[in-house]
Amino acid sequence: MKRFGKGDGGFTMLEIIAVIVVVAVLAAMAFSSMDRNDETVATARAIESQLRFAQLKAMSDVEEWGIQVTADSCTLMYNGIASTTVFMPGESTSIYNFPSGVTVSGGTGLIEFDYRGIPSVGGTELIADHSITVAGSPDETITITQITGFIQ
């Protein structure tokens, strides 16, 4: 039978510190994800998707396609008029209503794309990047790059 002497068994200080560091990192990741409002993030991603859809429609057509963004919804537009035959991806209508408690506080208006995918707001090509702010905790910002129409 083996006898354990003084210093045998237990954990070393290095092992204990390693476990504390791993637990601290996991706790920090969990708390940081709790700060985000999932509804706000989901709405921002949905608006990005709708903008990309309108841009793709415009690039496959000679007419302008766009999105009319208001404080509580966005609408797919064809030549400045709400589309009645083409619907938003995943929707049964051309209108996407934001979940209750989620609003757009900046960057509202008609955002259109021409056949080259170049964005314009209110009928004027962008001379600077355009931002849409989805209000939440924290806010989510969508940026449309001026010449390329890149949406991020």
C-alpha positions as CSV (number, residue, x, y, z in Angstrom):
1,M,0.0,0.0,0.0
2,K,1.3,3.4,-1.0
3,R,1.6,6.0,1.7
4,F,1.1,9.7,1.0
5,G,3.4,12.0,2.6
6,K,3.4,15.7,3.1
7,G,3.1,17.4,-0.3
8,D,1.3,14.5,-2.1
9,G,-2.2,14.9,-3.4
10,G,-4.2,18.1,-3.9
11,F,-3.9,20.7,-6.7
12,T,-0.9,22.9,-7.4
13,M,-1.2,26.7,-7.3
14,L,-0.8,26.8,-11.1
15,E,-3.8,24.5,-11.6
16,I,-6.0,26.6,-9.3
17,I,-5.0,29.8,-11.1
18,A,-5.7,28.2,-14.5
19,V,-9.2,27.2,-13.4
20,I,-9.9,30.7,-12.0
21,V,-8.8,32.3,-15.3
22,V,-11.0,30.0,-17.4
23,V,-14.0,30.6,-15.2
24,A,-13.4,34.4,-15.4
25,V,-13.2,34.3,-19.2
26,L,-16.5,32.3,-19.4
27,A,-18.2,34.6,-17.0
28,A,-17.1,37.7,-19.0
29,M,-18.4,36.2,-22.2
30,A,-21.7,35.3,-20.6
31,F,-22.2,38.8,-19.1
32,S,-21.2,40.6,-22.4
33,S,-23.8,38.7,-24.4
34,M,-26.5,39.6,-21.8
35,D,-26.0,43.3,-22.6
36,R,-27.3,42.9,-26.1
37,N,-31.0,43.2,-27.0
38,D,-31.7,40.2,-29.3
39,E,-34.7,42.0,-30.8
40,T,-32.6,45.0,-31.8
41,V,-29.9,42.8,-33.4
42,A,-32.5,40.7,-35.2
43,T,-34.2,43.8,-36.6
44,A,-30.9,45.3,-37.7
45,R,-30.0,42.1,-39.5
46,A,-33.5,41.9,-41.1
47,I,-33.1,45.5,-42.4
48,E,-29.7,44.7,-43.8
49,S,-31.3,41.6,-45.6
50,Q,-34.1,43.8,-47.0
51,L,-31.6,46.4,-48.3
52,R,-29.5,43.7,-49.9
53,F,-32.6,42.2,-51.5
54,A,-33.6,45.6,-52.9
55,Q,-30.1,46.1,-54.3
56,L,-30.0,42.7,-56.0
57,K,-33.5,43.3,-57.5
58,A,-32.2,46.7,-58.9
59,M,-29.1,45.2,-60.3
60,S,-31.2,42.6,-62.2
61,D,-33.6,45.2,-63.5
62,V,-33.5,48.6,-65.3
63,E,-35.7,50.2,-62.7
64,E,-34.9,51.4,-59.2
65,W,-35.7,49.2,-56.2
66,G,-35.4,50.4,-52.6
67,I,-36.5,50.3,-49.0
68,Q,-38.7,53.0,-47.4
69,V,-37.5,53.0,-43.7
70,T,-39.7,54.5,-41.1
71,A,-39.5,54.4,-37.3
72,D,-41.5,51.2,-37.0
73,S,-41.3,49.4,-40.4
74,C,-39.6,49.1,-43.8
75,T,-41.3,48.7,-47.1
76,L,-39.9,47.3,-50.4
77,M,-40.3,49.9,-53.1
78,Y,-40.3,49.7,-56.9
79,N,-39.7,53.0,-58.7
80,G,-40.8,54.8,-55.5
81,I,-44.0,52.9,-55.1
82,A,-44.7,50.1,-52.6
83,S,-44.3,46.7,-54.4
84,T,-47.5,44.8,-54.7
85,T,-46.1,41.7,-56.5
86,V,-42.7,41.1,-55.0
87,F,-42.4,40.5,-51.3
88,M,-39.7,40.8,-48.8
89,P,-37.7,37.6,-48.2
90,G,-39.4,35.5,-45.6
91,E,-42.5,37.7,-45.6
92,S,-45.9,37.5,-47.2
93,T,-46.0,41.2,-47.9
94,S,-43.7,44.0,-49.0
95,I,-43.8,45.5,-45.5
96,Y,-41.7,44.3,-42.6
97,N,-43.0,45.6,-39.2
98,F,-40.4,45.9,-36.5
99,P,-41.1,44.0,-33.2
100,S,-42.7,46.1,-30.5
101,G,-40.1,48.1,-28.6
102,V,-37.7,48.3,-31.5
103,T,-37.6,51.5,-33.6
104,V,-35.3,53.2,-36.1
105,S,-34.1,56.5,-34.7
106,G,-31.8,57.6,-37.5
107,G,-31.4,57.2,-41.3
108,T,-35.1,56.9,-42.1
109,G,-36.3,57.7,-45.6
110,L,-36.3,56.1,-49.0
111,I,-33.1,54.3,-49.8
112,E,-33.0,53.3,-53.5
113,F,-30.5,51.4,-55.7
114,D,-30.0,51.8,-59.4
115,Y,-29.2,49.1,-62.0
116,R,-25.5,49.3,-60.9
117,G,-26.3,48.9,-57.2
118,I,-25.4,52.5,-56.4
119,P,-27.4,53.8,-53.5
120,S,-29.4,57.0,-53.3
121,V,-31.4,58.6,-50.5
122,G,-34.3,60.8,-51.4
123,G,-33.4,60.6,-55.1
124,T,-29.8,61.9,-54.6
125,E,-26.8,59.6,-54.9
126,L,-24.9,59.3,-51.7
127,I,-21.9,61.7,-51.3
128,A,-21.0,60.0,-47.9
129,D,-21.9,56.8,-46.2
130,H,-25.4,56.5,-45.0
131,S,-26.2,55.2,-41.5
132,I,-29.4,53.7,-40.2
133,T,-29.6,53.4,-36.4
134,V,-31.8,50.8,-34.8
135,A,-32.6,52.0,-31.3
136,G,-32.0,49.4,-28.6
137,S,-29.7,48.5,-25.8
138,P,-27.2,49.0,-27.2
139,D,-28.1,50.7,-30.6
140,E,-27.2,48.8,-33.8
141,T,-25.9,50.8,-36.7
142,I,-26.3,49.8,-40.4
143,T,-23.9,51.5,-42.8
144,I,-24.5,51.8,-46.6
145,T,-21.3,52.7,-48.4
146,Q,-21.7,55.5,-50.8
147,I,-20.4,54.4,-54.3
148,T,-20.5,50.6,-53.9
149,G,-23.7,50.3,-51.9
150,F,-21.9,47.8,-49.6
151,I,-24.2,47.2,-46.6
152,Q,-22.7,46.4,-43.2
